[in-house]
Amino acid sequence: IPLVALTRGFVSNLYNYQIKHVDLILPNLPKSFNGVTVAQISDIHAGSLYNSNAVKKGIDLLLAQKPDMIFFTGDLVNDFAQEMDAYLPLFNKLTASLGIFSILGNHDYGDYHFNRFHFNNKCTLTKEQNLLHVKETHRKLGWQLLLNESREISLNNEKITLIGVENWGANNPYNYGDLDLAMSSVDPSSPVNLLLSHDPSHWRAEILPKYPMIDVTFSGHTHGGQFGFSNSEYQWSPIQYAYREWAGLYQEKHQSLYVNVGFGYLDYPSRVGILPEITIFHLKSKV
């Protein structure tokens, strides 16, 4: 049965993009932002993709939602910046009136390849050059890459704050995120603070205990394990034994975390029960 399920996942589910709508209730949300929509995609992993026509359908599906902002929460590539080159014309079509904002994920730094081998025949760049190329790709796409920094988003003279950190995971040996630095420029009077942080383990390890002013954290990384079961009432995946928060919306008092299960995939080319996701958030000041 698992073999049949995995085979079916290989054939039909890899590009079966699901739109998920989520209401985010933010009591201090400025009036101008009430009803604003935010799209989140994560974990593109361009080195795994092989069907550009299917990817285009996913991008068209996202654009049809007409989001006001788009968040990308890391892992553009598997290892090498050049993996994204063939998909630039497709992802370059993404647009949003209030901007597209992005962060880096653990795979974007090249640690899993360059730190393991003294040479490679897939990339002629050094690790440092490869990372610069990844960052340049975000610029070519028109995405505002946030590297341990914040941006104020303005609408009708009202503002909210968006913060982006580099990758930081509770059990990751290669951590680059500096939340203290990212928060150092945030106006204490900002009514709403939204954080992009690739690894959801960051939320419980550092965000909850140190920064109660962060209202919502947007993450990815887990892929939902690419195998499991999920509906509106119950979800299960083996990944939950590694990550306490691994898919969907979580709340702790007044703070929230959303874990997107990914646009692409990694390693085994299959998705069973946990399908690729495009999340549409509806910002609201009250229920």
Disulfide bonds with the S-S distance in Angstrom:
none
